[in-house]
């Protein structure tokens, strides 16, 4: 029984680690630059909008975070981080948006 528990724990840890590793910071940064996201957001410090690290912290453990962030980025809006609005971003592809959201929610690496 202990062996089974140990194996299951190891597999879960490996799965979580591989999911985290699969999120490529270079690709995410390229998407952010291409879509002008870095004009308002930075990894570790707020600019016009919140830092990506603050977004990850705010939505940690929220099973609906991916959907919420997808619609917030795509459609824009105000009120979540103050009165400065998030403009809509129709130009970013669904695939790129999903990749960036996964990268943000995984907790961007320290720079």
Phi, psi and omega in degrees: 000316179296323179297316179299316179298318180295318179295315179299317179296319179296318179296318178297318178296318179294321179296315179296318180295319181290327177294319179294316182293333182290344180273109187273115182296323179295315178296318179298315180297321177299316179296316180298318179292315182300328184257012175064023180294328185285356174290333183241343185231148173229168182293310190249351184223144177290144172244246172287319177249179182291159174289156178295327178295320178294323178296314179301317181294316182299321185261006179303129178081000180270110183293346180257008185300316182301314180295316179301312182292323178303311182289326178294317180289314183295313188261343184077184178148177179225170171101341181279320183239028181112194186271346177287124186280152171268118180289154176293149182229075181288340187285337183281133181293156178302318181296315179296319180296316178298319180297314181294319178297317178299318179297315180298310184293334177287346182091097181305147181294155176293142176237000000 
